[in-house]
Amino acid sequence: GKCLKNCTPSASQLCVQTQPIMDPILKDADWYGPSLYCFAVVMQDIGSTKKMYDLELLQGAYGRKTSIFGCENWGVFSDKEGEVGPGAPLVKLE
């Protein structure tokens, strides 16, 4: 594409606005920080005798604040009651 008026093409031919041009524009801009809701579903009663590690894996991630627990808001839904960690219950779905 073509650059706009007062735009200086960079070495990659992308148009960049210089900081003095952008400062007055950004000064009055409202910042809306990113927000993300992450969730996981843990099925504990699947009718199998095979050991499932889903909840244990999520509990480990909860302890490290990684995976979905790095999101601003999160929820873990399950078919049974339980908790992901201290004070973090599973949301039981019927």
Disulfide bonds with the S-S distance in Angstrom:
Cys7-Cys15 1.38
Cys38-Cys71 1.79
